[in-house]
Amino acid sequence: MASNETVIRFDSVSFDFVFTKPILDDVSFSVRKGSKITIMGQNWAGKSTIFKLITWDLKPKIGNIHIDKESTIATAFQVMQAEDKELTIQAFFNKYFRDKTVFNIDKKIAEVLDAVNLKAPLERIVKSFSGGQQARLLLAAALIQNPDILLLDEPTNNLDKGGIYHLEDFLKEYKKTVIVISHDAEFLNSFTDWVLYLDIHTKVVEQYVGNYYNVVDQIQARIERENMKNAQMAKQAQAKKEQAEVFAHKWWKLRLVAKKMREAAAELEEEMVDVRKEDKTIRAFTIPMQEDLSWELLNISSVSVIIDHEPIIKNVDISLRKGDHMLLSGPNGIGKSTLLESIANGRAIWATIAPGVTVGYYRQDFSNLDFNSTVYEQLMSSAWANITEQELRSTAAWFLINGDLMKSRVGDISEWQKWLVAFCGLVLQKPGLLILDEPTNHINFRHIPVIATALDEFKWAMILVSHVDEFVRQIKIDEYLELDNIKG
């Protein structure tokens, strides 16, 4: 196939779920072989729906989708499936490897693990890996299929800086077609050729040529032009309305002129374009504090660090008191999430939480949510005692959780919506100790300042893991624990 040939084409595609508003309306675009494409758009605009239409997990209600018959497709998903977590590395890759006739699959596994910069014995169980390492396994599972079209859904979630840089280099050298959904601007800018922008309000897809920042500039320039044009039309329409009002009270011939002026004003208003509207951000919020706590909330005397797949105990001397915020850092696989979980669950013999402290724990994989409960039931189970219905729904509204979402099953909603539920649940707990493991995964960058402000102002103790420098810089940090830099 020639490099300028089309591998994917959408022709006037429309899609909606039953009983919901349209997601895509009369969408047309094409993808050339070997191109590197970013899908941008507001939350709920249909980015993941585009992926599911490409892979035929969904079918369009109207229109046609053409996929080159010779092209194979593989998707690197955001989250490891629960059943895959119980597999060994070898069994995991056997599940996704297309060519079952290959005798030495172990060699192929070694190649894809090297491609994602991960070393691991084949008998190791998937769930024993960190969130960042599981993200690399998800990418490797797509690569071992040797796809002609590689779909990446938020691939930088859970990756440390080294993992992100490695992925950037890999994608720059990758010769096949890549389509990426991501909110990571720096990552996208490193390899993007052009952008598909999904507008949640018009339900259409716009195409822009250039890297990520070029496209952001083009979109902003277009918004400014549309605002200027609308302002001019609004001014002209208002002038005609005022003239019509004057003529309407004159003799009958002028009243006819007034009628025509009103019609001209209406036409001008109809020609005003819908300026792109960006996502609603979550509302500014505060995290209520647990009352009547002692001065020292957490003491840590030692931690377990993973070195060459083996745990090593390191002595530390950390005391978190009222208002203390600690940043926990280290590369993927060193034990950050394991440390946080053991503290949150009270299993760490070397970490003592003061009696009576309520722990608010945000897990990056949402595994502490009950996927079988409704959103309403999940929030009620998190809430402080004697909360009223009005208080619950008012707090939920801060996080854009409406009545329809309240009725949804947690397991059926998107990763972004799970984030809303998880963070709303933290607020409803009134925690004395916050433990946050990569809390900016799955969210649009416009929400980051709102979250950072709330955490910066949190008055009790907090432990934070985040690889997003822009986010961390906005939060007061009093203690630093670098797991790869502990002496002794």
C-alpha positions, 0 to 999 in steps of 0.5 A: 500500500502506498504511503498516501493511501487511505486506511480509514475513512468515515463518510457522513457517520452519525452515532448515538446510544439509545435514549441519549443525545447524539454523540457524532453527527454527519462526521467525515474524515480520512486517515492516511497510512503512516500518519500520526494523529491526535483526537482532541475534544471536550469530555464526552465529545465521543473520542473513545466512541471513534475508537470503538467505531474503528474497531467495530465494537460499535456500529454507526447508526447512519453513514459508512466506515471504511477500513482498509481490508489489509490493515490490522488494528490493535488498541492499547487501553487505559486500564488493565482488565480484571481477568488479565491481572491474574495472568502471568506475563507469558499467558498475558501476551499469549492471549493477545499475540495474533500469530499462533503459529510462531514457535518461539513467542518468548522472543517476541515478548522480549522484543515488545518488553524492550520496546516499552522499556520494561524488564520482567520474568515471564512467570511474574503475575500481572497484578504484581506490577505497578500502575505505570508498569501495567500501562507499559504492558498494555502498550506492549500487548498492542505492539505484539499484535504488530498492527498496521493501525495502533490506537492509544487511549491516554497512554501516558496515564501512570507513566513516569517521566522516563516512560513518557520520554521512551514512548515519545521516542518510540512513536517518532520512529514508528512507521505505521499509523498511530491515532492517540487520545490524550490530554498530555500537551507536551507528549502530543506535541512531540509526534503529532502530524495533524489533529481531529477535533471533536466538538461536543456541541456541534457533534462534528469533527474538524481537521487541523494540520500541524503539531498540537500547539499549532492546532491549539493556536489555530483553534484559538484564532478561529474562536477570536474570528468567530467572536469578532464576526458575531459581535459585528453581526449583533451590532448590525442586528441591534441597529436594525431593531432600533430603526424598526422600533422607530418606524413601527410607530409611523404611518403604514408604509414605514411600518412595512419597512420596520417589518423588513428590518426586523426580518433582516435583524433575524437573518443576521442573528441566524448567521451568527456562528456557534463559537466553540465552547470548551468543557465545563470545569468542575466547580471550585471546592474545598475538602471539609476537615475531620474535627478533633484530631491530634497534632501528629496524624502519621508517623513513618519509620521505614519503607519498602523499596523494590530494587531488581524485583526484590523488596528492600527495607529503608529507614526513614523518619517522617512525621506528618502533622496538621497542614503537612503535605508530602510528595512521594516520588520514584520511577515506575515499579519502585513501590509507590502505589504499594506503599500508599495502599499499605498505609491507607489500609492500615497494614504497614507496621512501620507507619502509624496513623493516629487513632480516629483519623479518617483516610481518604484514599484515591487509587489510580485504578479506581479499584476501591470503587464498587463497580456493581453499585450505582453512583448514588449508592457509591457516594452515599457509602462514602459520605459522612454520617447523617448527610442530607440528600440536599448536601449529597446532591449539592456536593455531587453538582460541584463535580458535574454529577447530575441525576442521570449519572447518579442512576448509572452503574459505576462499572458502566461509566467512563474513566473520566466519570469514575474520576468525578465519583472518586474525588467527590467521594473523598470530599464526602468523607471529610478526611483527616489524611488524604492519600492520592495516587496520580489524581490527574489521570483521566482528566482534562487539563482545564480541571487541574487548577481547580483540583490543585487549589483545593489540595493546596488549601487542605488543612490536614495531612496529605501524601501525593504521588504525581508525575505532572509537574504543572500540577505539583507546582501549584500545591504547597509541599512540605515534605519530600520522600524520594524512594530512589534516593533514600540513604542507607 
